[in-house]
Amino acid sequence: MSNSDGPMGQRDIPGHPRYAGIATFALLPRIEDVPHADVAVLGIPFDAGTSYRPGARFGPAHIRECSRQLHPYHQTHDVHPFAVQQVADAGDLGVTPYDIAAAVSSIEFAASEYNERGTRLVVLGGDHTIALPLLRAVAKRNGPVAVIHFDAHLDTWDTHMGASLWHGSPFRRAAEEGLLDRTRCVHVGLRGGVYDKGELEADGVLGFQVIRADDFQAQSIADVVSRIRDRVGAGPVYLSVDIDVLDPAFAPGTGTPEPAGLTSRELFGAIRGLVGLDVVGADVVEVAPAYDHAGVTGLAAAHTAWEIIALMATGAAASGGLAR
């Protein structure tokens, strides 16, 4: 446990409705209000690496607002994620919107500080560029990690319009830097954004296997989960979720939407099936609220982050509390 009195949970105040007051993720305490956080929810409002529709810099605030209704008990896992581990909202990391390399450097520095304190991050983006510095920080503590990458797109492209750091390249750069265990990485939900077959072949060289969105129609969620687990095996795992892995019916508010995607039930089922894996960090990215309708995308993203926190909690519950 984080302290002798147990973790601080949600800040439910009698007679105070959940829609009132300042929003923290799931009404959790702020990180400065706890002595230590086993898991921190950190916003990174950065979208300078976006190639199509901008606006993901406003994602963290939107996701927090949509997280007010998250409750403290997970029915599927039979666990109270905020009781077996101290989870806190770390606010937003301020990074420059004018210099991608400088922003990436500052993200890596901040994330490394959290990891050195034994705090695992669940990051709210922001565009997918931020996965690279987050993986750098995770690899410093854990060595090369497996990546389970939920996305409609590869994100292993090289340069785009002369830029080597953008939201389509984080996993290529990570592979080149030796941050990934190339025998244990997988894309899940792939369906769009490929110019020719050579891009898929190059992706395989970088160490990724592919589970397509269509596979969720041909196979059960349990079968897909089995394929993911067979690929990932044992060892540290990083989860990266681009919200555009979902069909635009479930997540219209994103920068590069692709039809024929996963349902929210399929995504949550796949994440829940990863119970027992050593999840050392995660991100939920590419929420662009300007294109959202009735909070549909923000709600999906908030619940995705909640599912990841609950997944981390299953390991904490089994061990009597995190001790990383």
Phi, psi and omega in degrees: 000165184282328179203169188296334181272358182087164183293150170280131181260210181294149183266061175283122181251124179306132180078003182247109184293152184296336182277359180259160177086179181282132183281125160247166180299123178054027181061032179280161175294153173287152186296331179286351181264001180236150181289332179202145176244124173288323178226132177240134173267115186240127175271138174233094184279076186226130177216026181289349178265009184285139183259344183231258183276124179278175174124356180291348176297339178266005182297312183304315180296320180294317180295317178302314182299324181278357183264001186301330185271001178293135185252167192273001182236132178259114187294319184293314183274350184052056182215149171260096187302332182268358180261331182264354177209147177277113178249134182220156176269119182269009180072200181253143174271122179278116179232152181294137175270002189254347185218105186297315182299318179294320179296315179300318179297316182290326176295315179301316182298313182293316180296322179297322178298317177297313182297322179295334177273003180080023180254122176274141184257137163245108190261137175256119180267174014079157177270174192286353175306327186293346179296327182297304180296329177294321177291324175301315181294317180295319182292331177300325183268326190246352189079186180303136186241158168285149175236125168256111191247106176271116187191153171282342189236161183292313186058029172239026176286170182265246182269155176221118182052038176087355182263130177266342177248107178202176189284358175261002186237001190300324185276338169292311179299319180296319178295317180298327182274001178076023182276342186253144167277102189292352178267001190223024184250148183209139168267141178230126177098008183301139177199342188223176170071041177238129182274324177202170185298332181301329179294322178291321179294318178295324178298320178296324178296328180284351173110009183260135163266161187237128168245116186276160176301323179299333181296335178289342175273324183278337184231161175284164175300321179299322178294318179297316178300319179299320178295319178298312183294323177297322180288317188282320180063214182261156179118174183295140184230137173248130177258129177232119185241108169276124185297343178284001169297332176281150173299147179303340175296331181257342182209074179287336187273072180213166190281327182226071183292146178227128178293167175066042180263188180289155167275163177296326178297320179294318180296312182294323177298320179294318180294316180298330180288354182269010181306137181099343178284152180272085182277112187261355179176163183198159171220152172232113194231172171072027172276119180242095190297339179298338181254006181276159178229122177057026178072018184300312182289317178299321178296316179298318181292318179299316180289330175296314177298320178298319178297321180291318178298320177295323177298315176298324183292332181296323176289322179294320180296320182293330183259001180081017181125148182288144176214068184258000000 
